[in-house]
């Protein structure tokens, strides 16, 4: 990457792209000498609206037109999981760095295939790895000796849709693997919700490191939170992770040692919501990896294993 200006094309102009990705890119344009060359969407009307809203000069009428644009240096692919693999196959011959939304495919088999196909710098947008407060908690985890237990409480209110784990709960699994390494085994109890068509999942996990843990997924509860905790014989650390739809914004970390409060880190209340939730961090990691060639924090190579665990939990089978 020798060019002073980084030219990016965007594939996908749906609500998620317009609410989070395009605003995050715009925030970083000056810092990274970034230029959005154009945008394409399966429905041209959405691409036109996004182009007008974010000052993008070109709307590609066909995906082939975008692919043949020799001025593009990298791609943001913000599409649904069921469309991801087909688009990746079309753009892969260009060997352009790619940032894509999660999950990393429709299922584990597809995620595994994509992890071998995509050899360029890439980011899978698991934004919890990029939330500033979450990253501070990761530093605490790395410095915490003798961790023997980790827990994630992933609760939502009235989330009545299928594939809750592989589409949404997967964030909790991925962040747990960021904290403690790959999950080796999982044993799940899957219960039918007593009042609706959804389920409750309680998964006992053992990381490859030997650390044991628990992940609880409640898509229809009275709370909307993402909380994580780590325990050793002398220390305990709790993260109240800030996401825009949870009740814990701007978030908090509490560290206790020998039964007493040792440290409290409050989230920054005045922080830009796109920064607080990690959307800006995803692109910082992506652009810096393109410039330097280094590995990214979240990518297809580490996301495919998360997808394997998420698929097993969703089905309620042991892994």
Beta strands, then each sheet from edge to edge (+ up, - down):
strand 1: 6-11
strand 2: 34-40
strand 3: 74-77
strand 4: 97-101
strand 5: 122-125
strand 6: 149-155
strand 7: 183-192
strand 8: 199-207
strand 9: 212-218
strand 10: 225-231
strand 11: 235-240
strand 12: 252-257
strand 13: 260-266
sheet 1: 2+ 1+ 3+ 4+ 5+
sheet 2: 7+ 8- 9+ 6+ 10- 11+ 12- 13+
end
